[in-house]
Amino acid sequence: MGQAGWAPAWRQPEPKLKYDVIIIGGGGHGLATAYYLAKLHGITNVALLEKGWIGGGNSGRNTTIVRSNYFVEGNTAFYEHSLKLWEGLSHDLNYNVMFSQRGHLNLFFTPGQRDAMMRRYNIMRLNGIDGEFLDREQVQKMVPHLNYSEQSRLPILGGFLQARAGTARHDAVNWGYARAASTLGVDIIQNCEVTGFIKKAGRIVGVETSRGEVEAEKIGMAVAGSTSVLAAQAGLGPLPIESHKLQAFVSEPIKPFLDTVVVYGAGHGHFYISQSDKGGMVFGGDLDGYNSYAQRGNLPIYTDVASCAMNVMPALGRIKLLRQWAGIMDMSMDGSPFITKTNLSGFYLNAGWCYGGFKAIPGSGWCFAHTIAHDQPHEINSLLTLDRYAQGRQIDESGHGPFPKSH
């Protein structure tokens, strides 16, 4: 009885025959785009089409880390803009997205790693982004239960902290954007899979869906790991994107144990961990090194991530794993995203997020909405274009070159 009378958080309309803008993809990026189109640009005749349910894709299949510690031009300004939006997002949406600025601590184990991180954080500071160097003693005071043994396989020498970084609740972000966009007039249409595109005179003028044809003047696509499939149907491509799966894990809930995000990488494995508000340890590591559209992972990555966890936090060996899943990553060849017009008139692309999709949601939607509304990018996303490959100006954040499985 106490749970009776709850109104739906957003409207459940039937699709109209025509809209000003269609956004394909009901994850965080699509929802944020629809919201900012309505709020900032006054474009409310918008349909957001989702093949399943809101938040059923990668938005609900990640480790919820938010940060802006990037150092390549094209990424630094974008991710910092996104972090600033995160800082005011709950107030903006009038919905608690549970953004917790608990800090992001990146460990290093060798002098070479220290120098590489120092370079990254010097560039960050030059761009007005916060960062702080911590020596071994400072790291130990901050996170006392890491493995500080001198005989450890990975002896901790120190770390770099971005204090404004943290985590957010993935479901709350989707629901907050969905409710706010619907209130402004956006039609959020679930269980509406795009199966093809309608073309007239060489221009895409609409989409074929499982619930009928829908037309629009402009169409934006934000479908993560399904980008290559839909882009091929639209006649766009081949794109410099591959689909890989990225696993994540959650343990049984335990008492408060870790009040920050701890990360390490750079040649000694790849690992990141935080503790959720429910008490579960949320962690992950490397990609599965082959192309896949599966939303589940395989044992080799499971064992690799578990060993990475035990290297730096042996106490984790005493707790049980509760669940595991995988998201489909749209891995670009240089490890950086696209928020851009395409060579198809009225068709816009939001893709290539690799590991960075969740933290980018507010900035991505903000920039994608501007690009669609004005038919040109904002200064913040002006370098995140497809033609950077033709021009030879890749934004190689990870330094691995054109090998998605290495990012």
Secondary structure, 3 states (H helix, E strand, C coil): CCCCCCCCCCCCCCCCCEEEEEEECCCHHHHHHHHHHHHHHCCCCEEEECCCCCCCCHHHCCCCEECCCCCCCCCHHHHHHHHHHHHCHHHHHCCCCCCECCCEEEEECCHHHHHHHHHHHHHHHHCCCCCEEEEHHHHHHHCCCCCCCCCCCCCCCEEEEECCCEECCHHHHHHHHHHHHHHCCCEEECCCCEEEEEEECCEEEEEEECCEEEEEEEEEECCHHHHHHHHHHHCCCCCCEEEEEEEEEEECCCCCCCCCEEEECCCCCCEEEEECCCCCEEEEEEEEEEECCCCCCCHHHHHHHHHHHHHHCHHHHHCCEEEEEEEEEEEECCCCCEEEECCCCCEEEEECCHHHCCCCHHHHHHHHHHHHHHCCCCHHHCCCCHHHCCCCCCCCCCCCCCCHHHC
